[in-house]
Amino acid sequence: MKSLIIWDKNIFDGEKRLLPSTKVLYTQIHLPQLKESWSIGFKFNIAPRDQGYRTIADEVFFLSEKAPNEIFKEGFKFNFMDGPNIIGKCMLFQENY
């Protein structure tokens, strides 16, 4: 599964804070319907800083084997969190070949 991440331009202003330059990022996903939170990872072929405010993560995955993988479906949306702050919006998709 892949993800489109739209970063918050008010947070990543290009002066005080730049987009991440790494090719692996982690965040927490909060699932109120399940009353749970899980850690997830994102792998990028091209770092977000090189892609811009609309970034494609080439792989999205839970860090735990016990996580509810069934929620990872086309069109699933969630926030990219930095602690308690929302720094981006994510939407999952599959690339059709």
Short mmCIF file of the C-alpha atoms (twelve columns), coordinates in Angstrom:
data_MODEL
# 
_entry.id   MODEL 
# 
loop_
_atom_site.group_PDB 
_atom_site.id 
_atom_site.type_symbol 
_atom_site.label_atom_id 
_atom_site.label_alt_id 
_atom_site.label_comp_id 
_atom_site.label_asym_id 
_atom_site.label_seq_id 
_atom_site.Cartn_x 
_atom_site.Cartn_y 
_atom_site.Cartn_z 
_atom_site.pdbx_PDB_model_num 
ATOM 1  C CA . MET A 1  0.000   0.000  0.000   1 
ATOM 2  C CA . LYS A 2  1.211   3.511  -0.811  1 
ATOM 3  C CA . SER A 3  0.238   6.856  0.682   1 
ATOM 4  C CA . LEU A 4  -0.138  10.395 -0.528  1 
ATOM 5  C CA . ILE A 5  0.957   12.774 2.236   1 
ATOM 6  C CA . ILE A 6  -0.003  16.426 2.017   1 
ATOM 7  C CA . TRP A 7  2.227   18.300 4.447   1 
ATOM 8  C CA . ASP A 8  0.966   21.350 6.347   1 
ATOM 9  C CA . LYS A 9  2.625   24.416 4.773   1 
ATOM 10 C CA . ASN A 10 2.071   26.393 7.977   1 
ATOM 11 C CA . ILE A 11 4.382   23.973 9.796   1 
ATOM 12 C CA . PHE A 12 6.873   23.255 7.010   1 
ATOM 13 C CA . ASP A 13 7.356   26.879 5.996   1 
ATOM 14 C CA . GLY A 14 10.665  26.331 4.208   1 
ATOM 15 C CA . GLU A 15 12.508  28.648 6.602   1 
ATOM 16 C CA . LYS A 16 12.077  27.577 10.227  1 
ATOM 17 C CA . ARG A 17 11.201  23.978 9.388   1 
ATOM 18 C CA . LEU A 18 11.934  22.037 6.209   1 
ATOM 19 C CA . LEU A 19 10.270  18.895 4.917   1 
ATOM 20 C CA . PRO A 20 11.985  15.679 6.091   1 
ATOM 21 C CA . SER A 21 15.053  14.636 4.110   1 
ATOM 22 C CA . THR A 22 15.027  11.002 5.285   1 
ATOM 23 C CA . LYS A 23 13.625  8.045  3.386   1 
ATOM 24 C CA . VAL A 24 11.927  6.430  6.415   1 
ATOM 25 C CA . LEU A 25 9.472   8.180  8.744   1 
ATOM 26 C CA . TYR A 26 7.255   7.048  11.607  1 
ATOM 27 C CA . THR A 27 4.068   8.362  13.166  1 
ATOM 28 C CA . GLN A 28 1.197   7.286  15.381  1 
ATOM 29 C CA . ILE A 29 -2.216  6.484  13.969  1 
ATOM 30 C CA . HIS A 30 -5.207  6.941  16.263  1 
ATOM 31 C CA . LEU A 31 -8.224  4.717  15.659  1 
ATOM 32 C CA . PRO A 32 -11.117 6.047  17.756  1 
ATOM 33 C CA . GLN A 33 -13.483 3.363  16.445  1 
ATOM 34 C CA . LEU A 34 -11.179 0.693  17.916  1 
ATOM 35 C CA . LYS A 35 -10.062 2.861  20.856  1 
ATOM 36 C CA . GLU A 36 -6.447  2.120  19.897  1 
ATOM 37 C CA . SER A 37 -3.302  3.816  18.656  1 
ATOM 38 C CA . TRP A 38 -0.571  2.172  16.579  1 
ATOM 39 C CA . SER A 39 2.852   3.076  15.255  1 
ATOM 40 C CA . ILE A 40 3.228   3.070  11.498  1 
ATOM 41 C CA . GLY A 41 6.156   3.570  9.170   1 
ATOM 42 C CA . PHE A 42 6.559   5.123  5.739   1 
ATOM 43 C CA . LYS A 43 9.313   4.275  3.247   1 
ATOM 44 C CA . PHE A 44 10.131  6.658  0.414   1 
ATOM 45 C CA . ASN A 45 12.098  6.056  -2.776  1 
ATOM 46 C CA . ILE A 46 12.482  9.847  -2.958  1 
ATOM 47 C CA . ALA A 47 12.686  11.851 0.311   1 
ATOM 48 C CA . PRO A 48 9.768   14.206 1.073   1 
ATOM 49 C CA . ARG A 49 12.056  17.252 0.831   1 
ATOM 50 C CA . ASP A 50 12.819  16.318 -2.787  1 
ATOM 51 C CA . GLN A 51 9.138   15.641 -3.594  1 
ATOM 52 C CA . GLY A 52 7.545   18.725 -2.052  1 
ATOM 53 C CA . TYR A 53 4.311   19.295 -0.150  1 
ATOM 54 C CA . ARG A 54 2.541   16.430 -1.964  1 
ATOM 55 C CA . THR A 55 4.692   13.404 -1.157  1 
ATOM 56 C CA . ILE A 56 4.244   9.764  -2.156  1 
ATOM 57 C CA . ALA A 57 5.297   7.142  0.391   1 
ATOM 58 C CA . ASP A 58 6.120   3.973  -1.527  1 
ATOM 59 C CA . GLU A 59 5.320   1.713  1.406   1 
ATOM 60 C CA . VAL A 60 3.186   2.140  4.529   1 
ATOM 61 C CA . PHE A 61 3.327   -0.476 7.263   1 
ATOM 62 C CA . PHE A 62 2.486   -1.131 10.907  1 
ATOM 63 C CA . LEU A 63 5.399   -1.715 13.261  1 
ATOM 64 C CA . SER A 64 3.505   -4.432 15.155  1 
ATOM 65 C CA . GLU A 65 2.401   -7.788 13.795  1 
ATOM 66 C CA . LYS A 66 -0.739  -7.532 15.963  1 
ATOM 67 C CA . ALA A 67 -1.894  -4.281 14.329  1 
ATOM 68 C CA . PRO A 68 -5.230  -4.133 12.483  1 
ATOM 69 C CA . ASN A 69 -3.855  -4.442 8.931   1 
ATOM 70 C CA . GLU A 70 -7.407  -4.764 7.602   1 
ATOM 71 C CA . ILE A 71 -7.885  -0.992 7.928   1 
ATOM 72 C CA . PHE A 72 -5.188  -0.377 5.300   1 
ATOM 73 C CA . LYS A 73 -7.503  -0.068 2.312   1 
ATOM 74 C CA . GLU A 74 -7.629  2.148  -0.757  1 
ATOM 75 C CA . GLY A 75 -8.866  5.622  0.224   1 
ATOM 76 C CA . PHE A 76 -8.266  5.250  3.988   1 
ATOM 77 C CA . LYS A 77 -7.386  8.681  5.414   1 
ATOM 78 C CA . PHE A 78 -5.544  9.591  8.593   1 
ATOM 79 C CA . ASN A 79 -3.383  12.340 10.078  1 
ATOM 80 C CA . PHE A 80 0.405   12.359 10.106  1 
ATOM 81 C CA . MET A 81 1.225   13.255 13.701  1 
ATOM 82 C CA . ASP A 82 4.277   14.787 15.331  1 
ATOM 83 C CA . GLY A 83 3.498   14.164 18.981  1 
ATOM 84 C CA . PRO A 84 0.104   15.798 19.571  1 
ATOM 85 C CA . ASN A 85 0.378   17.974 16.429  1 
ATOM 86 C CA . ILE A 86 -1.051  17.203 12.996  1 
ATOM 87 C CA . ILE A 87 1.659   17.959 10.445  1 
ATOM 88 C CA . GLY A 88 0.147   16.280 7.408   1 
ATOM 89 C CA . LYS A 89 -2.832  14.425 5.941   1 
ATOM 90 C CA . CYS A 90 -2.444  10.921 4.510   1 
ATOM 91 C CA . MET A 91 -4.521  8.893  2.069   1 
ATOM 92 C CA . LEU A 92 -3.724  5.295  1.149   1 
ATOM 93 C CA . PHE A 93 -3.821  3.990  -2.412  1 
ATOM 94 C CA . GLN A 94 -2.658  1.057  -4.466  1 
ATOM 95 C CA . GLU A 95 -0.874  1.527  -7.712  1 
ATOM 96 C CA . ASN A 96 -2.515  -0.478 -10.460 1 
ATOM 97 C CA . TYR A 97 -0.248  -2.011 -13.051 1 
# 
